Every structure is written in structure tokens, then in C-alpha cells.
Amino acid sequence: MEAAELEFDIIIADVDETNPPGMAGHLVPEFLAKKKAAAISERATDAIIVAADTVVLLDDEILGKPTDEQNAIEILTKLSGRVHQVVTGVCMQRGEKQHAFSVTTEVHFRPLTHEQIVHFVTNYKPYDKAGAYAIQEWIGMVGIEKINGDYYNVMGLPIGEVVKVLEEFNFGL
């Protein structure tokens, strides 16, 4: 948002990020973004709230944040040579006005060697990243063959769509 020259404050939404049992993976990010927006709206009543959540889906399975080094290696091994989806749900709210949407980007990973995966995990420690990677880091440059969709969505926020919605729904731009 800073690079898009939008002024903002970060407010952490302390919400339970458990999705309802049986919810399809592609619906989870928007569901969680709405929960985050609702929690923040109680404290920031007149603010324009932009809440988001991102998941990495491989064969409709959510690949969350790795629990440790071994789990990060396992996740990246699953992604190696495969196509997966990154889905970001966004909920924008000001007072009673709310607009929620999801953006999906298809990511094509090249086949990675075990040594490349271990190198990345050891040096970049991707434990706070869904799918155990960040596209803007080494693994993105070396391991991602192509994407179909929004690059910034893979980074965690489809900023172009956020700006468009801010303008279209007269949230204050």
C-alpha cells in the first residue's frame, strides 16, 4: 500500500483464524478477511478498513504456514514442478459500507532440487509464509516459471484491485 502511495495504519485483528469445517479452500480467505474487518471495525469506527487473508492451494488443499524447517521442506517439495493457486480474500469496510472479494493467481513452479529447497529454507526461513515461500525472494526468482494473474496477489495483497474498489465504491479516494 505504501508503494501505491496510500496512507495507512496497521491494526492487528486478533481473531480465530479457524475456518468452518467443510468450507472449500478458495472461500477461506474472504471468510477470514471479513472476520478481521469486523474485529477492526469495533475499534476504528470511521476508518477505511482493508483486511486480507491469503491461502496457497494445491489440489484444493490449503498449504498453510510451515510449523518448522522439515514442514517447510515438505511443503516446497509438494509445490515443486506443480501448478498451485494463491487466493487472497479482501474485505473493505467503512461504517456500514462493506465490499469483499477474492483474487486468484495461478503459480507454476519449476521442478526444484532437494538442495535448492534446503538452501531456501535454511537461508530465508519462510515459517511465516503461506505455502512456505515468498515470490519476491530467491525461490520466486529461481523456482517460479510463470504466473497467471496478479503478482502482488501472490505477495499477499492485490493492490491494483484494492485501489479500484476504493475508487469505485467511494471509500475515500
C-alpha positions in Angstrom: 0.0 0.0 0.0 2.9 2.3 0.7 4.3 1.8 -2.8 0.8 2.7 -4.2 1.1 5.9 -2.2 -1.8 5.1 0.1 -1.7 6.3 3.7 -2.4 3.6 6.2 -2.0 2.4 9.8 -1.6 -1.2 10.7 -4.1 -2.6 13.2 -3.7 -6.2 14.1 -7.0 -8.1 14.1 -6.9 -10.7 16.9 -9.3 -13.3 15.5 -9.6 -17.0 15.5 -8.4 -18.0 12.0 -10.1 -21.4 12.0 -12.4 -21.9 9.1 -15.7 -23.7 9.4 -15.4 -27.5 8.8 -16.0 -28.4 5.2 -15.5 -24.9 3.8 -13.9 -25.0 0.3 -10.3 -23.7 0.4 -10.9 -20.9 -2.1 -13.7 -19.5 0.2 -11.5 -19.4 3.3 -9.5 -16.1 2.6 -12.6 -14.0 2.1 -14.3 -15.5 5.2 -11.2 -14.7 7.3 -10.9 -11.2 5.8 -14.5 -10.4 6.8 -13.8 -11.7 10.3 -10.7 -9.4 10.5 -12.6 -6.4 9.2 -15.4 -6.9 11.7 -12.9 -7.1 14.6 -11.1 -4.0 13.5 -14.3 -2.0 12.8 -15.2 -2.2 16.5 -12.0 -0.2 17.3 -11.7 2.0 14.2 -15.3 3.1 13.6 -14.7 5.8 11.0 -11.6 4.3 9.2 -11.5 2.7 5.8 -10.6 -0.8 6.7 -8.7 -3.1 4.3 -8.5 -6.6 5.8 -7.0 -9.5 3.9 -6.0 -13.1 4.2 -4.1 -15.3 1.7 -4.0 -19.1 1.2 -2.0 -21.3 -1.0 -4.0 -24.1 -2.6 -2.6 -27.3 -4.1 -5.3 -29.7 -5.4 -7.8 -27.8 -3.2 -5.6 -28.5 -0.1 -4.6 -25.4 1.9 -0.9 -25.3 2.4 -0.5 -23.1 5.4 2.5 -21.6 7.2 5.1 -24.2 7.9 5.5 -25.3 11.5 9.2 -25.9 11.3 12.1 -26.5 8.9 11.1 -30.0 8.0 7.5 -29.0 7.3 8.7 -26.1 5.1 10.8 -28.6 3.1 7.8 -30.9 2.8 5.5 -28.1 1.5 8.1 -26.9 -1.1 8.7 -30.4 -2.2 4.9 -30.7 -2.9 4.9 -27.5 -4.9 8.0 -28.4 -6.9 7.1 -28.9 -10.6 3.4 -28.3 -9.9 0.9 -25.6 -10.5 -0.9 -24.1 -7.5 -3.3 -21.2 -6.7 -2.8 -18.3 -4.4 -6.1 -16.9 -3.3 -6.3 -13.6 -1.4 -9.6 -12.5 0.2 -10.1 -8.9 0.9 -12.8 -7.1 2.9 -13.0 -3.4 2.7 -15.3 -1.6 5.1 -16.2 1.9 6.3 -19.0 2.1 8.8 -21.9 0.1 7.3 -20.5 0.0 3.8 -18.6 -3.2 3.0 -17.2 -4.8 -0.1 -15.5 -8.2 -0.1 -13.8 -10.0 -3.0 -11.2 -12.7 -3.7 -8.4 -12.7 -6.3 -6.8 -16.0 -7.5 -3.4 -16.2 -9.2 -2.1 -19.4 -10.7 1.6 -20.1 -9.9 3.8 -22.5 -11.9 6.8 -23.9 -10.0 9.7 -25.3 -11.9 11.0 -28.7 -10.6 13.3 -27.9 -7.7 16.1 -30.0 -6.4 16.2 -31.0 -2.8 19.4 -28.9 -2.4 17.6 -25.8 -3.8 14.7 -26.3 -1.3 17.0 -26.8 1.6 19.0 -23.8 0.6 15.9 -21.6 0.5 14.5 -22.9 3.8 17.9 -22.6 5.6 18.7 -19.1 4.3 15.2 -17.5 4.1 13.4 -19.2 7.0 9.9 -19.0 5.4 8.0 -20.0 8.6 5.6 -17.0 8.5 4.6 -17.5 4.9 1.6 -19.5 3.5 3.0 -22.2 1.2 6.4 -21.7 2.7 7.6 -19.1 0.2 7.5 -15.5 -0.9 7.5 -14.8 -4.6 9.8 -11.7 -4.1 12.5 -13.8 -2.5 15.2 -16.1 -4.0 12.8 -19.0 -4.5 10.5 -16.9 -6.6 13.3 -15.8 -8.9 14.8 -19.3 -9.2 11.7 -21.5 -8.8 8.7 -19.9 -10.4 8.4 -20.4 -14.1 5.4 -18.2 -14.6 2.2 -16.9 -13.1 -1.3 -16.3 -14.5 -2.7 -13.4 -12.7 -1.7 -10.7 -10.2 1.9 -10.8 -9.0 1.0 -8.6 -6.0 -1.7 -11.0 -5.0 1.0 -13.7 -4.6 2.8 -11.2 -2.3 -0.4 -11.1 -0.2 -2.5 -8.1 -1.4 -3.9 -7.5 -4.9 -3.2 -3.8 -4.6 -4.5 -2.8 -8.0 -7.9 -4.3 -7.2 -7.9 -2.7 -3.8 -7.3 0.8 -5.4 -10.0 0.1 -8.0 -12.5 -0.8 -5.3 -11.6 2.2 -3.2 -12.4 4.4 -6.2 -15.5 2.5 -7.4 -17.2 2.3 -4.1 -16.2 5.8 -3.0 -14.4 4.6 0.1 -12.5 7.8 0.3 -10.1 8.2 -2.6 
